[in-house]
Amino acid sequence: MSSPRAGFVCLVGRPNSGKSTLTNTLVGEKVAITSTKPQTTRHTIRAIIDRNDSQLVLVDTPGIHRPRTLLGQRLNESVRDAYSSVDVIAMCLPADEKCGTGDAYIAKQIADAGAVKRVAIITKSDLGNRALMPERLLEVVKLAADHGFDWDEIVPVSAKSGDQTELLVSLLIKLVPEGTALYPSGQITDEPQEVMIAELIREAALEGVHDEMPHSIAVVVEEVIRKPDSKLVSIQAFLYVERPSQKSIIIGTGGARLKEIGTEARREIERYLGVPIYLDLRVKVAKEWQRDPKALDRLGF
């Protein structure tokens, strides 16, 4: 009988490489918000996977990108901080895209990460042409070789269909050290409740917005109140944007857009908390907050 294992696995990759969707699939519940918009993930999120006597702690990170703002710089720094003390770095590479300069940049960071296991996860295998998969595998092998290392494992997976996701978990468990569980059995994340609620609101707000708007939205939960004589939880939150014109877009004609955001967010938050909620959403302008150090500090970045 094999000994129990436990350790940290950091998922890295370009924006929209499938890290958060894969995280949710492996955990079996929603712990990270997802969107078609690049750079949706803004916080490192720890998701916990239990298998028999072993435990994996997945660290889902923001997509590494060429930063245009101070926020972008801080997100990249948060990724470097996240993989500086893990057992495995797992790089996500979409099956339907060739390796590019962004992937080469990340591979260089991985090469310099020291004594750590390195895994390539070819995500979205359901979207790639299966006949081209051997070519894709060779490309991923070369990506590592060009930067002076070899992958410990290369695994194509589909979070959408579940193809090879359990194989991925078993291979990752073999790469982490022997040891006892790091978190109590049954816990799926250590994210603070207010952060999870804010993320679910931001996910709802991202739907249907275009251009620079996704990057300009931040959410802060001001209060979560559970009244002793009621099952209803009252939540007040602020959506921050950078310009008055963006505020108008979020609110919509006669408040219609903000109402839609509230309806969708309330559905997801009630599913997360398991109780009915009253959600009070308000919109504020924080001018150029992505470039303002003090504003970033106030907004939790």
C-alpha positions in Angstrom: 0.0 0.0 0.0 1.4 3.4 -1.0 2.1 6.1 1.5 -0.2 9.2 1.6 1.1 12.2 -0.3 0.3 15.9 0.0 1.7 19.0 -1.7 1.1 22.2 -3.7 0.7 22.3 -7.5 0.8 25.8 -9.1 -1.1 26.2 -12.4 0.5 28.8 -14.7 -0.1 29.8 -18.2 -1.1 32.6 -20.5 -4.5 34.3 -20.0 -7.4 32.1 -21.2 -5.3 28.9 -21.2 -7.9 27.0 -19.2 -6.5 27.1 -15.7 -9.6 28.1 -13.8 -11.9 25.8 -15.8 -9.6 22.9 -15.1 -9.3 23.8 -11.4 -13.1 23.7 -11.1 -13.3 20.3 -12.9 -10.6 18.7 -10.8 -12.2 19.9 -7.6 -15.7 19.0 -8.7 -17.1 22.3 -7.6 -16.8 26.0 -8.6 -14.0 27.6 -6.7 -12.7 29.9 -9.5 -14.7 32.2 -11.7 -14.4 31.7 -15.4 -15.0 33.9 -18.5 -14.1 34.1 -22.1 -12.5 37.5 -21.2 -8.6 37.4 -20.9 -7.1 38.0 -17.4 -10.3 37.0 -15.6 -8.4 35.5 -12.7 -6.9 38.3 -10.5 -6.1 36.4 -7.3 -4.2 33.2 -6.5 -6.8 30.7 -5.5 -6.1 27.5 -3.6 -8.3 24.6 -4.4 -8.1 21.3 -2.5 -8.4 17.9 -4.0 -8.7 14.7 -1.8 -8.0 11.3 -3.3 -7.9 8.4 -0.8 -5.3 9.3 1.8 -3.6 11.9 -0.5 -4.2 15.6 -1.0 -3.3 18.1 -3.7 -3.6 21.8 -3.2 -4.0 23.5 -6.6 -2.9 27.1 -6.8 -4.8 28.7 -9.7 -3.0 31.9 -10.8 -3.7 34.9 -13.0 -2.5 34.6 -16.6 1.0 35.7 -17.1 1.0 38.5 -19.7 2.9 41.6 -20.8 1.7 44.2 -18.3 0.3 47.5 -19.5 -0.7 48.8 -16.0 0.5 48.6 -12.4 -2.3 46.0 -11.8 -0.8 43.8 -14.5 2.7 44.1 -12.9 1.3 43.1 -9.5 -0.6 40.1 -11.0 2.6 38.8 -12.6 4.4 39.3 -9.3 1.7 37.3 -7.5 2.2 34.4 -9.9 6.0 34.4 -9.2 5.3 34.5 -5.5 2.8 31.6 -5.9 5.2 29.2 -7.7 8.2 30.1 -5.6 7.2 27.6 -2.8 5.4 24.8 -4.5 6.2 21.2 -5.2 5.0 21.1 -8.8 4.6 23.8 -11.5 2.0 22.8 -14.1 1.9 24.9 -17.2 -1.4 25.0 -19.2 -1.1 25.1 -23.0 -4.3 25.1 -25.1 -4.5 22.3 -27.6 -5.9 24.6 -30.2 -3.1 27.1 -30.1 0.6 26.9 -31.1 3.2 27.9 -28.6 4.0 31.6 -28.9 6.3 34.2 -27.3 4.1 34.3 -24.2 4.6 30.6 -23.7 8.3 31.0 -24.2 8.4 33.7 -21.6 6.6 31.5 -19.1 8.9 28.5 -19.9 11.9 30.7 -19.1 10.4 31.5 -15.7 9.7 27.8 -15.0 13.3 27.0 -16.0 14.6 29.4 -13.4 12.3 28.1 -10.6 14.9 25.8 -9.0 14.2 22.3 -7.6 10.6 21.8 -8.5 8.7 19.2 -10.7 7.5 20.5 -14.0 4.4 19.3 -15.8 2.8 20.4 -19.1 -0.9 20.2 -19.3 -2.3 20.4 -22.8 -5.7 21.9 -22.0 -8.9 22.0 -24.2 -8.0 18.8 -25.9 -11.6 18.6 -27.1 -11.0 21.7 -29.2 -7.7 20.6 -30.9 -7.5 18.5 -34.0 -6.7 15.0 -32.7 -4.6 14.3 -35.8 -2.4 17.2 -34.9 -1.9 16.1 -31.2 1.5 14.3 -31.9 2.8 17.5 -33.5 1.5 19.5 -30.5 3.2 17.2 -28.1 6.5 17.6 -29.9 6.1 21.3 -29.9 5.6 21.3 -26.1 8.6 19.0 -25.6 10.7 21.4 -27.6 9.5 24.4 -25.6 11.0 22.9 -22.5 14.2 21.7 -24.3 14.8 25.2 -25.7 14.9 26.5 -22.1 17.1 23.7 -20.7 14.7 21.4 -18.9 12.5 18.4 -19.5 8.9 18.0 -18.4 8.3 15.4 -15.7 4.9 14.7 -17.3 2.9 15.9 -20.4 -0.8 15.3 -20.2 -3.5 16.3 -22.7 -6.8 16.9 -20.9 -10.3 18.3 -21.5 -11.9 20.0 -18.5 -15.1 20.2 -20.6 -15.5 16.4 -21.2 -13.4 15.2 -18.3 -11.1 13.3 -20.6 -7.9 12.3 -18.7 -8.6 14.6 -15.7 -8.4 11.7 -13.2 -5.1 10.5 -14.9 -3.8 14.0 -14.4 -4.7 14.0 -10.7 -3.0 10.6 -10.1 0.2 11.7 -11.9 0.3 14.9 -9.9 -0.1 13.0 -6.6 2.9 10.9 -7.5 5.0 14.1 -7.9 4.2 15.6 -4.5 6.1 14.5 -1.3 4.9 11.9 1.1 3.0 13.4 4.0 -0.3 14.0 5.7 -3.1 16.2 4.5 -2.5 20.0 4.6 -6.2 20.9 5.0 -9.2 19.2 6.7 -11.0 16.6 4.6 -13.9 18.0 2.7 -12.6 21.6 2.5 -12.4 22.7 -1.1 -10.7 26.1 -0.8 -9.3 28.5 1.8 -10.6 31.6 0.0 -12.2 34.1 2.4 -16.0 34.2 2.0 -16.0 37.9 1.1 -13.5 37.3 -1.7 -15.5 34.4 -3.2 -18.7 36.6 -3.1 -16.9 39.5 -4.8 -15.5 37.2 -7.5 -19.0 35.8 -8.2 -20.3 39.3 -8.6 -17.4 40.2 -10.9 -18.1 37.1 -13.0 -21.7 38.2 -13.5 -20.5 41.8 -14.4 -18.1 40.5 -17.0 -20.8 38.9 -19.2 -21.7 41.1 -22.2 -19.1 43.8 -21.7 -16.4 44.5 -24.4 -13.2 46.3 -25.1 -11.4 47.6 -22.0 -14.3 47.2 -19.7 -13.5 43.7 -18.3 -10.1 45.0 -17.0 -11.7 48.1 -15.5 -14.1 46.3 -13.2 -13.3 45.5 -9.6 -15.6 44.4 -6.8 -15.4 45.0 -3.1 -17.8 43.4 -0.6 -18.5 46.0 2.1 -20.5 43.8 4.5 -22.1 40.4 4.9 -24.8 40.4 7.6 -26.7 37.3 8.8 -29.6 38.4 11.0 -30.1 36.1 14.0 -33.9 35.8 13.5 -33.7 35.2 9.7 -32.0 32.8 7.3 -31.6 35.7 4.8 -28.1 37.0 4.4 -27.7 40.7 3.5 -24.8 41.6 1.3 -23.6 45.0 0.2 -21.0 45.3 -2.5 -19.5 48.0 -4.7 -18.5 47.6 -8.4 -15.6 49.9 -9.2 -14.9 51.2 -12.7 -12.5 53.8 -14.0 -14.6 56.3 -15.8 -18.2 57.8 -15.6 -19.0 56.4 -19.1 -18.2 52.9 -17.8 -20.5 53.4 -14.8 -23.3 54.2 -17.2 -22.6 51.0 -19.1 -22.7 48.9 -16.0 -25.9 50.5 -14.7 -27.6 50.4 -18.1 -30.8 52.1 -19.2 -33.0 52.6 -16.2 -30.7 50.3 -14.2 -31.5 47.3 -16.3 -27.9 46.1 -16.7 -27.2 46.3 -13.0 -30.3 44.4 -12.3 -29.2 41.6 -14.6 -25.8 41.5 -12.9 -27.5 41.3 -9.5 -29.9 38.5 -10.6 -27.1 36.4 -12.0 -24.7 37.1 -9.1 -27.4 36.4 -6.5 -28.1 33.0 -8.0 -24.5 32.0 -7.8 -23.9 33.4 -4.3 -27.0 31.6 -3.0 -25.6 28.4 -4.5 -22.3 29.0 -2.8 -23.7 30.0 0.6 -26.6 27.6 0.6 -29.0 30.3 1.9 -31.2 33.0 0.4 -29.5 36.4 0.1 -30.4 40.1 -0.3 -27.9 41.7 -2.6 -27.3 45.5 -2.6 -25.0 46.4 -5.6 -23.7 49.9 -6.1 -21.4 51.3 -8.7 -18.5 53.8 -8.0 -15.9 55.4 -10.2 -12.2 55.1 -9.0 -10.4 57.0 -11.7 -7.6 54.9 -13.4 -7.5 52.6 -10.5 -5.4 50.0 -12.4 -2.5 52.5 -12.4 -3.0 54.0 -8.9 -1.0 52.3 -6.1 -3.2 53.5 -3.4 -6.4 52.5 -5.2 -4.9 49.1 -5.9 -4.1 48.7 -2.2 -7.7 49.7 -1.2 -9.1 47.2 -3.7 -7.1 44.3 -2.5 -4.3 44.2 -5.1 
